[in-house]
Amino acid sequence: MKSDTAETLDPVAVRVLLVAEEAAGRDELSSALVSAGFEVRSQRDGAELEKTLTGWRPHLLVVGERLPGTTGREVAQRVHAQGAFFELPIVALVTEQSVPQAVHWLRAGASDVWLRRPTFDIAEAAKALLDELAETRVHTGALRARLLAWARRHHLSGRILFYPDTPFEGRARFKDGELVGARAGGNESDGALDELLSLDDAPLRWIDGDEPTGRTRVPGGSYRAKLLVVEDDDALRGMLLKQLSSFAHVEGAADGIDGLLKATSKPWDVVIADLNLPGLDGWGLLRQLRQHVTAREAAILVLSAHDELRDTLKAARAGARAYLKKTGRAKPLIDTLELLLSPRKEAWDSLARKEKTPIDLRLVGPLWTLRAIAELDLVGTLTIDEPLGRYEVQVSHGQLVTASAQTGSLRIEGPLAIESFLSSSGEGLFEPGEVARGQGTLPWVFEAADGAGKAVESWMSARMRDAVSQPDRLHLHPELSQLFARIASDKELRVLAAIRQHPRSVADLAESIGLPYEEVELALSELLRRGVLLSEPPPSESSTSGVHQAES
């Protein structure tokens, strides 16, 4: 390996700092590195990390996923952001690896992600990486450079999809570790990958090899969609209502305030919104809908007089699912709506046929799923998995038989589990089949779902007021914050780390991490919704508490 002055170092001079919680694992890895000639220091957490980095100056930092009081991604992000340690290569050591997870780590500043397994040779991996980085110095480069280097090391073949299954979908295709093409909107130039990587909170999906991807339009079917058009131009709004009336049930609103009231008063499949609205503009409407428990399930289609990639990406970051330039022509609008509606149409038609049905809550929404199962009078079990937990709901002819939510080590059952389920964004299956009903009168799924939605909305409003007025009194759930950090966006991770410092105000928090106030507010909303952020000290592990019910 070469030093910063390009002089060759003796193996014994190469210093590796290992930060991992489990003592046995640290000892095993340290012994392997020492046996290979490395000088090694290890520690359990990041409490004295800066002191060690400053005084000892390691050549490589290896960080585990879960650490006491923080997470490995937060540590990597903090270290990478400091000028004094910017050139220090950082490696994530994980027990399960996926391409989206690796991208999250690379965003946080890591140069590589190592999978801990029985045959893993940490000394060999460290030697190979340090030799490569001494020659290329790619670890000091931008995210694009580190991603391409990581792809080459791991011989990546397949596609990373950004905003999968939406009109925004972009992709980067790799073959044998080399990037062979990228597309962001209509941009397929060399800068397309940079545009995609700038979307730090974009949902990601990895498609291995040449497996087919993408949704096709699903015309017709038995599902009757519900659309809300928010447009202040009376003539254009009237034309849109007329064009779409044969395609779906459609209603209109003439300004942003009326649009918000209608969007939150009942469920919609798609909200079509102009950006330049009186009262509350399209951007403000997007922010409000993203924070509403039920309205956030609707897909947002933005209409604009402009058609620039910059505006398209801004709309994607704001939470929209599609962006169209106003043309007055019905076909582009209907084509886009059919793509947006495909997940719900496919799920509805499959459920109606009483088939085993894949459910992606990110695309169809948890409340919509429960209502669909109830409206179709189904009998069976819905099971959803995500990094934060597992949810199971059993129904019989519109009645709720059982519901359970396992989030980390916490398990709850009954109506409170439905409240927890409404915050989930995982994937799973509905499997038709008889379920044991037990004794007594069962609640109706419609009533349980709507009651849960109202309870969560009321709870969220109160907690958001607390969060905005007194963020220094917020608490992080130790277990759920660790789990959430695995899937958090870069912005959410920065907010998570800042909350640990007990900021006096949201403005101080936003300033400390360099994010707009509105983005911080949205991140706080998501952390509260997922139970990661609490306004009271977290319950003990033995408490039978829900994702947020510990505070109720």
Stockholm file with secondary structure:
# STOCKHOLM 1.0

chainA/1-552         MKSDTAETLDPVAVRVLLVAEEAAGRDELSSALVSAGFEVRSQRDGAELEKTLTGWRPHLLVVGERLPGTTGREVAQRVHAQGAFFELPIVALVTEQSVPQAVHWLRAGASDVWLRRPTFDIAEAAKALLDELAETRVHTGALRARLLAWARRHHLSGRILFYPDTPFEGRARFKDGELVGARAGGNESDGALDELLSLDDAPLRWIDGDEPTGRTRVPGGSYRAKLLVVEDDDALRGMLLKQLSSFAHVEGAADGIDGLLKATSKPWDVVIADLNLPGLDGWGLLRQLRQHVTAREAAILVLSAHDELRDTLKAARAGARAYLKKTGRAKPLIDTLELLLSPRKEAWDSLARKEKTPIDLRLVGPLWTLRAIAELDLVGTLTIDEPLGRYEVQVSHGQLVTASAQTGSLRIEGPLAIESFLSSSGEGLFEPGEVARGQGTLPWVFEAADGAGKAVESWMSARMRDAVSQPDRLHLHPELSQLFARIASDKELRVLAAIRQHPRSVADLAESIGLPYEEVELALSELLRRGVLLSEPPPSESSTSGVHQAES
#=GR chainA/1-552 SS CBCTTSCBCCGGGCEEEEECSCHHHHHHHHHHHHHTTCEEEEESSSTTHHHHHHHHCCSEEEEESEETTEEHHHHHHHHHHSGGGTTSCEEEEESSCCHHHHHHHHHTTCSEEEECCTTCCHHHHHHHHHHHHHHHCGGGSCHHHHHHHHHHHTTCCEEEEESTTSTTCEEEEEETTEEEEEEBTTBCSTTHHHHHHTCTTCCEEEEETTCCCCCCCCCSSSCCCEEEEECSCHHHHHHHHHHHTTTSEEEEESSHHHHHHHHTTSCCSEEEEESSCSSSCHHHHHHHHHHSTTGGGSEEEEEESCCCHHHHHHHHHHTCSEEEECCSCHHHHHHHHHHHHHHHHHHHHHHHTTCCEEEEHHHHCHHHHHHHHHHTTCEEEEEEEETTEEEEEEEETTEEEEEEEEETTEEEETHHHHHHHTTCCCEEEEEECCCCCCSSCCCBHHHHHHHHHHHHHHHHHHHHHHHHHCGGGCEECHHHHHHHTTTCCHHHHHHHHHHTTCCSSHHHHHHHHTCCHHHHHHHHHHHHHTTSEESSCCCCTTSCCCTTGGGC
#=GC SS_cons         CBCTTSCBCCGGGCEEEEECSCHHHHHHHHHHHHHTTCEEEEESSSTTHHHHHHHHCCSEEEEESEETTEEHHHHHHHHHHSGGGTTSCEEEEESSCCHHHHHHHHHTTCSEEEECCTTCCHHHHHHHHHHHHHHHCGGGSCHHHHHHHHHHHTTCCEEEEESTTSTTCEEEEEETTEEEEEEBTTBCSTTHHHHHHTCTTCCEEEEETTCCCCCCCCCSSSCCCEEEEECSCHHHHHHHHHHHTTTSEEEEESSHHHHHHHHTTSCCSEEEEESSCSSSCHHHHHHHHHHSTTGGGSEEEEEESCCCHHHHHHHHHHTCSEEEECCSCHHHHHHHHHHHHHHHHHHHHHHHTTCCEEEEHHHHCHHHHHHHHHHTTCEEEEEEEETTEEEEEEEETTEEEEEEEEETTEEEETHHHHHHHTTCCCEEEEEECCCCCCSSCCCBHHHHHHHHHHHHHHHHHHHHHHHHHCGGGCEECHHHHHHHTTTCCHHHHHHHHHHTTCCSSHHHHHHHHTCCHHHHHHHHHHHHHTTSEESSCCCCTTSCCCTTGGGC
//
